[in-house]
Amino acid sequence: MNLRRLSSGEAGFDAALAALTRYEAAQDDAVESTVRAILADVRARGDAALIEYTRRFDRAQAGSVAALEVPRAECDAALAGLPAARAQALREAAARVRRFHERQLAQSWQYVEDDGTMLGQRITPLERVGLYVPGGKAAYPSSVLMNAIPAKVAGVGELVMVSPAPGGERNSLVLAAAALAGVDRVFALGGAQAVAALAYGTESVPRVDKIVGPGNAYVAAAKRQVFGQVGIDMIAGPSEILVIGDGSTPPDWIALDLFSQAEHDEVAQALLLSPSAEYLDAVQKSIEALLPAMPRRAVIEASLSARGALVQVRDLEEACALANRIAPEHLELSVAEPEAWLPKLRNAGAIFLGRWSSEAVGDYCAGPNHVLPTAGTARFSSPLGVYDFQKRSSLIEVSRAGAATLGRVAATLAEGEGLTAHARSAEARFK
């Protein structure tokens, strides 16, 4: 295939790059309207609505929502029944994810001023979190680990997972990951109706404080619409990878790295930036040679044709500047001395340093979270982590001496704002 080629030295480059990298998640009016109706119905009728939607959309017969709750024993059996190699890989990935996220755990703190006033910050975990996991033909045990383990490390009291089971067939790999990650309750529910159940609560499904996890357009729309009733992690766009290459990494490796994200979705994005035209040519040849053997060739080809590109830049300095402008989900710094260039990179969900660091390892088992900001939101957003499952409360204990000092400051400012009751409240403690 002839992958798009761009050069930063050509006229119109900035406009072409902006058009290529711009992604705006279109909010389909029909989807939004359908989801709005489902949310309202579940909120009004609870379990009865859930049963109807499960029969209609998942073709699963159940007399009650309670019958759709997966027993913990079934999850444990799924884990015990995994082939040895797969079970070992899942356990190793879980252990690495846990070790990394344990370092993120924030602690409460406080200090006392000279007059005895105490100020501080109290860290507490969310009480109950909902985890949405896509179901059906695709299985995403890695997403279970990446969402559930940070929540457990944070100390979340109860983790409720929902995952559709089309035709009543539950995905054993997802259930195994749930058992390993310590998920407390699992319901075979999916779609906007599952998000509604988590957001509002029903007779059988408990209301949660926050909903995390990926889903289709209906799930994304539902999360967007219930935000405010509950917290959400993010509205994620298509997968993205941007590779900065100096020619020191084998072209075949880079081609496969680009494929690794392109195979997710026809609108995923894979970009390679390099100052070497010869290297771009070599990667192009590798793409053409390796693509025919890819099982998901059609998806990869559609993705690369629509939103992929090989970009020639003046130098690595410019490559870093362009990467900051694009703010990709995944950024591979595939150069001989990555540490020298790292300080120039500010905007990326995850940065992979050096030729040996494939993005695919980050997706599964490196340890850092693979739930990352997309569509340029890495300019102001961060990967999912333990901090997403913790709350911060300010602590203020004013001493008698402090009440006089601080009260005068507060009263003066309150009078300036015309808020007399504020001023009188502060003054009452020292007059």
HELIX and SHEET records of a PDB file:
HELIX    1   1 PHE A   13  THR A   21  1                                   9    
HELIX    2   2 ASP A   29  ARG A   45  1                                  17    
HELIX    3   3 ASP A   47  PHE A   57  1                                  11    
HELIX    4   4 ALA A   66  LEU A   68  5                                   3    
HELIX    5   5 ARG A   72  ALA A   80  1                                   9    
HELIX    6   6 ALA A   84  GLU A  102  1                                  19    
HELIX    7   7 PRO A  141  ALA A  154  1                                  14    
HELIX    8   8 PRO A  166  GLY A  168  5                                   3    
HELIX    9   9 SER A  172  ALA A  181  1                                  10    
HELIX   10  10 GLY A  191  TYR A  200  1                                  10    
HELIX   11  11 ALA A  217  VAL A  226  1                                  10    
HELIX   12  12 PRO A  251  ALA A  262  1                                  12    
HELIX   13  13 ALA A  277  LEU A  290  1                                  14    
HELIX   14  14 LEU A  291  ALA A  293  5                                   3    
HELIX   15  15 ARG A  297  ARG A  307  1                                  11    
HELIX   16  16 LEU A  316  ILE A  326  1                                  11    
HELIX   17  17 PRO A  338  TRP A  341  1                                   4    
HELIX   18  18 LEU A  342  LYS A  344  5                                   3    
HELIX   19  19 GLU A  359  TYR A  364  1                                   6    
HELIX   20  20 THR A  377  ARG A  379  5                                   3    
HELIX   21  21 VAL A  386  PHE A  389  5                                   4    
HELIX   22  22 ARG A  400  GLU A  417  1                                  18    
HELIX   23  23 THR A  420  GLU A  427  1                                   8    
SHEET    1   A 6 ARG A   5  SER A   7  0                                        
SHEET    2   A 6 ALA A 309  GLN A 312  1                                        
SHEET    3   A 6 GLN A 269  SER A 274  1                                        
SHEET    4   A 6 GLU A 240  GLY A 245  1                                        
SHEET    5   A 6 HIS A 330  SER A 334  1                                        
SHEET    6   A 6 ALA A 350  LEU A 353  1                                        
SHEET    1   B 6 GLU A  69  VAL A  70  0                                        
SHEET    2   B 6 ARG A 185  PHE A 187 -1                                        
SHEET    3   B 6 GLU A 158  VAL A 162  1                                        
SHEET    4   B 6 ARG A 128  TYR A 132  1                                        
SHEET    5   B 6 LYS A 210  VAL A 212  1                                        
SHEET    6   B 6 GLY A 231  ILE A 232  1                                        
SHEET    1   C 3 TRP A 109  VAL A 112  0                                        
SHEET    2   C 3 MET A 118  PRO A 125 -1                                        
SHEET    3   C 3 GLN A 390  GLU A 397 -1                                        
END                                                                             
